[in-house]
Amino acid sequence: MDRRLRGRNKPPLLTAGVVLITILMTSLLTVRPSANRSGLQNIQRPRVRDAGITVGILPTGPLNAITDVAGVLVGHTTIVRGENIRTGVTAILPHNANPFLEKVPGAVFVGNGFGKLMGSTQVNELGEIETPILLTSTLSVPRVADAVLDYMLALPGNENVQSVNPVVAETNDGYLNEIRRRHVTSADVLAAIKTAKSGPVDEGSVGAGTGTVAFGFKGGIGTASRKLPAALGGFTIGVLVQTNFGGILTINGAPVGRELEQYYLKDQPGVAHQKKKGSTAPDKGESGNSYEVDGSIIIVIATDAPVDARNLGRMAARAMMGLAKTGATGSNGSGDYAIAFSTSGDVRIRVAGNAGDRNSARNTKLLPNDAMSPLFLAVIEATEEAIYNSLFRATTTTSRGHTIQELPLERTLEILRKHGALKRQSKVQRPMSNVSD
């Protein structure tokens, strides 16, 4: 603030104006939960269903989102500051009760372990998740976990708790984000948790997906769901992804990445590639894209089916099949993780107040193994579609001297039409405009 405004006799209106400007500037520096900026951009880009793309055979839930699983809440904190900071946090809450006193069965499947998924060993050892699940940037994992501990220890009923297992997963957003400065704060984490809600989920360049890259295009947060027919149990399966990986983008079997001339190993000798005459596709390094495949994906799976940790682990493993269908190549440097949990009251682990209750046997109703196959298919389909949604909703982002372009939707739809991969008429009637971050 200007020193001339610090005196005791400064005009009240001028003082109020300076304070208002300061507040506005502060709010613009960090885009907080449900960022208007990201939301405004995403209005111009449809989800894959709106573009006429139908993935798989199973019906979706009402919102086609992880929040179709009753009780699941999602919150984002999106951090966009200056020319070099593009990062954030995404929180997934299995329910709105105290997660330590009402744990949910859970499991983690590791497709490739090049990553830092805090809390995974205890989840797989005990088959329980006892905190919100947080997604963030690689070097921010310890700080996010510390904030989760603050949140959990402060919850009513946890006054005597002396051990908490925070579940924090990450992908590396260092290409678009000044990752070494670790810009995610405790306040950012608490904001994502406390503003988590049911209903539609913001997708694309938001939360933990703010600075991510997938298939050489802008990646981000995506979600989808499947609702099994009543004859198959009527259960809901929801998936949320944080995409930051590479490969050869394939949508409904169509070779989108190859025809867009942006894919892994494109420029390597001996790899089939012929640049089309008049093509505008950038060569390696021309736009800051290196077409490298290394990266990561976090896949969070929720269901209301009464499934124990063992079968949740089997569901998590099937997420890798959905990932593979998108053209991911699972490189050496890719951390590919799936975290699955059940919200069913039949399998919830409720911690009672005394040791006798805690040690008592639980009566649970579980789906048998023979009933799992439809849930496996639902996970595969929802994972595949959530990844596509992350690409369709993400927007062109410039940071750290790099520009990562959004997936060109008009050209993508032309490729899908050419290969018969559109199931119905697209609602997208005109080219999508590029909107820079």
N, C-alpha and C positions, 0 to 999 in steps of 0.2 A: 504494500500500500504506500502511496506517496507520503513522504514525511510531512508535507504541508497539511495533511488531513489528520494528523495525530494530535493536534492541540485541543484544549478543552472547549474552545469556542467554535469548532468547525460546524458548519450549517447542518442541521439534522437531516434535511432531504438529501444533501450530498453524501453524508455518511451512510444513509440507508441505501442510496444508489450504489455506492462502492461495495457495500456488503452484498447486495443483490447480485452485482456483477461477479464478485468473488465466488458466490454460491453457484452461479450458472457456469462459470469457468471450471470449477471443481467437478461439477456433474458431467461436463463434456470430456474431461480428461480421462475418466474411467467410466466405461459404459457398464452400468450395473445390471441386475437381473432383468430379464425380459426386455433387452435393449431395444429402444425404439428405432435406433439406427439400423440394426440388423433386421428387425421386423419390416421396416419400410422397404429395404432391399428385397427381402424374400417375397413380398407381395407380387413382385414382377416375375417370379419363377415358380412354376407349378411343381407339385409332387408327381411321381411317376404315374399314378392312377389318373390324375387330371390330364396328363399328356397322352392318355390312351393306352398305357402299358399295363397289362395284367400279368402279374407274376404268379405262376403256380395255379393250383386248382381249388384250394381251400378258400372259404369266405373270410373277409377281414372282420375285425371288430368295428364298432360304430365310428371310432376315430382313426382306425388303422395306426394305433400307437401303443406303446408299452403301458400307457395309462388306461387302456381298455381293461387291464387286469385290475379288478376292484381294489382300491386302497393304495395303489402305487402312485407316488408323487415324484415330480421331476422339477428341478430348479437349476437355473443357470446364472453365473456371473460372467459377463463378457468384458474383457479388459482391452481397450483400444486407446493407446496414448502415443502421441507424437508420430514419428516416422518409423519406429523400430519395435514397438510393443504390440503384439497381437497374441493374446493368450486368454486363459480363463479357467473356470471350474464348472463342472456339471455334477449335480447331486441326484441320486436315485434313492428314494426312501421306500422300503417294502410296505410300510403302513405308517399311520400318523400317531401310533402309540410309542411308548418308550421301547426302542429296539433292543435294549439290553435285557429288560424284563420280559419282553415277548420276542424272543429270537425266532428267526425263520430258518428252516432247513436250507442248506446251500451247498454248492460245489463249484470248484474252479477247474477248468480244463485248459491245459497248455498245449497249443498247437506248435508254437516255437517260443522258447523261453528267453529270447533276447529282450528283456524288459524288467520293470521294477513293480511288480504287483504286491504291494505290502499287505500282509495279513493272509495270504493264500494258503500257507502251510497249516495254520490253525483251522481255517475253514475246511480244508480237506481232511484234517485229522478228526475234528469233532463233528463235521457236517452241519455247522451252524454259522449264521451271519448275525452279528449282534450290534452293528452300527449301520448308518447310511453308507451307501457305496458312492465313492467320490472318484471322478475322472478329472485329470489335469495334465499339466506339462511335466516332462520327465524330471527336471531338477527341482520341481516344486513339491514332489511327493512327501518329503519329510515335513515340510511346513504345513501342508494340507493335513497330514496325519496328526500333527500337534494340535491343529485347530479342531479336528474331530474329537480328540481327547478332551479338550476344553468343553466342547459342546456336550459330550456324553457325561462327563463327571458333574456337570452343572444341572443335569436333568433331575427333577424331583423323583425320589426313590432310589437314586444312585449314590446317596451320601456315604455309604460304606463300601462302595466298589473300589477295588484295588488293582484290577487288571481289566483292560479293555483291548479288543483286537480290531483296530480300524482297518477297513478295506479300502485301499486307495490304489487306483490303476492309472496308467499314463501312456501317452504317446509323445514323441519328440517333435515339438513345433519350432525347433531352432532355425529352420530355413527362413521363416517369416517372423520369428519372434526373437527378441534379445534375451535368449533363454538363460544365460549365465547370471543375469541380474536377479532372477527369481522374483518376479513382480507380484505373484499371487500372495496375498496377505491373509491373516486369520479372519479379518473382516469380510474379505471376499468369500471365503469358505462358509462362514456363518450366514452370509446373505443368501448364498445358493441353497443352503439347507432350510433356512427359515422361510424362504419364499417359494419353496417347492410346492407344487400344486397338482391337482388332477386336471383332466381336460386336455385340450390340444397342446402339443409339445413343440416349442420353437426348434427349428432345424437349420442346418447349414452352418454358416460362419458365426456360431454363437457358442458361449460357454467354453468347454474344453476343446471344441472344434474350431475356435476362432483362428488359429494359426496353422491348421493342418493341411496336408496335401495328399491327394489320392489319385493314382494312375497318372500323375503329372498335371492333374487339374486340381482346382480348389476342393478339398474335402471338408469334413465337418461332422456335425451330429445328424443322425438320421434315425428314424424309428418306423416300426410297422407292427402289425398284429395279425393273428389268425384266430377265428372262432370255430371250434369243432362243431359239427352238426350234433343234434341231441342224441342221435343213435350212437355217436362215438364219445358220448360223455358230456358234450356241450361246454367243454373247458375252453378257456382263453389263454393264449400264449402271446406275450408281447416281447419285442426286442428293441433295444436301443444300442446304437453303435457310435463309436468315435473313430473315424476313418483317417488313416495317415500312412497308407501302404501303397505298393505298386504292383505292376503286372501288365496284363494286356486286357484292357477293359472289354468285357463281353456283357451284353444286355439281352436277356431272353434268347441267348444263343447267337446273337448277331455280333460280328467282329467290329465293334464300334471303335475301339482303340486303334486297331490296324487301319481302318478306313479313314480315321481322323489323323493318321500318321503320327501318332504319339503313343509309344508303347516301349516296354522294356527291351533292351538290346537292339533297338531299331538301327542304331548307327554302327553296330559291330560287324566286322567283315564276316561274310558267310551267312549272315542272317537275311532271310528273304525280305527285301524291301525295294520298292521302286517308287520314287517320288513322282507323283502325277504332274503332268504338264500344267503349268499355271497354278500349282498348289500354293496356298498361303501358309501352310503349316510351318512353324519355326524349326530351323535346324537346331541341333544340340547347343544349348547355351545362349541362343539368340534372344530368348525372352526370360532368361534366368532359370528355365526348366532344364534339368539334366537328365530326365527320364530314368533316374535311379529307382531301383525297386525297393531299397531298404526303407523301412518305416514300421508301423505297427497298427494294430486294430484292437480295440476293446469291444467286446460284445456282451451286453447285459441281457439276460433272459429272465422273464418273470412269467409265472403261471399260477392260476388258482386251482390247478389240479392237485389232489392230495398225493404228492410224490415225495419220497424220502431222498436223502442226500445221494445215495447210490444211483438212483435213477435220474436225479438232477445232473449228476456227472455224465450220464449217458446222453442226456439232452444237450448238455454243453458241448459234448464231442461232435454232435451233429451240426452245430453251428459252423464248424470248419467246412462242411459240405456246401452250405450256403455261400460261404466265403469263396470257396473254389469256383463256384458257378459264375462269379463275377469276373473271373480272370486273374485273381490274385495268384502270385507265384511263390509265396512263403519263403522269402529269401533268408539268407544267413542272419541278416541284421533286422529281421522283422519280429516284433513281439506280438504274437497272435494268441489272445486270451479270451476265454468265454467264462462268464460268471453267471450261474443260474440259481434261482431261489423260488420257493413256493410260498404263496400268501395264504394258503388254505388253513382255516382254523383247525382242521382235523390233524394237522401235523405241526402246528406252531409249538414252540418250546417255551412254556411259561415258567419263569423263575419265581418260586414262592418265597415267603419270608423266612422260613426256618430250614435247617439242614435236613430234618426229617422229610419235609415236603420235597425238597430238592432231590433227595435220593429215592423217592418213591417211583414205582413203575408207571409208565404212561400207556394209555390205551389209544392207539391210533388206527385210522382207517386209511389204508394205502392202496393205490392202484397196483394191480398185479403186472408182472412183466409183459404179459400178452396184450395188455391194453396200451402199451407205450408207443407202438409204431405210429399211430396218427399224431401223437405229440412230437415225435421225431420229425415227421414231415412238416409240421407246422413251424418248428424251429428253423428248418432249412429254408422254407419259403419266406418267413418273416425276416430272417437274417439277410437273404439276398435282396429283398425289397428295401429294407432299412438302409443298406449300403447305397443303392441307387438313389434313394431319397436324400441322402447326405450330399450326393453330387448334384442332383437336380436343384436343391435348395441353396447350395453354397454360391457365393458371389465373388467376383474377381477381387483379389486382394494384393495391395502393394505394400511392402515393408522391407526394411533392411536392404534397400536397393534392388529387390526382386519383385517381379510381378507374376503371380500365378493366376492364370485365366480360369474363369468358371467354365464348366462343361458347355460347349456350344449347343444349345438345345435344338435349334432348327436343323442344323446339320445332323445331329444325332437322330432326330426323328425321321429324317430322310433316309438314313442308313437302315433304321428299323423297318420302315415301310418297304424298302428295297428287299429286305430279307424276310418279309412276312412276320415280323416280330411285334407288330402292333395288333392288339386284340380287338380294338374298337376305334372309332373316330376320335382323334385328339381334340381336346378343347383349346389347344394352342393354335391360334389362327395366324399369328404374325410373329416375326423374329423377336427374340428376347433382347432387350437393350442391355449393354454392358454397363454395370454400375460399379465403380471402383470403391474400395473400402476407404 
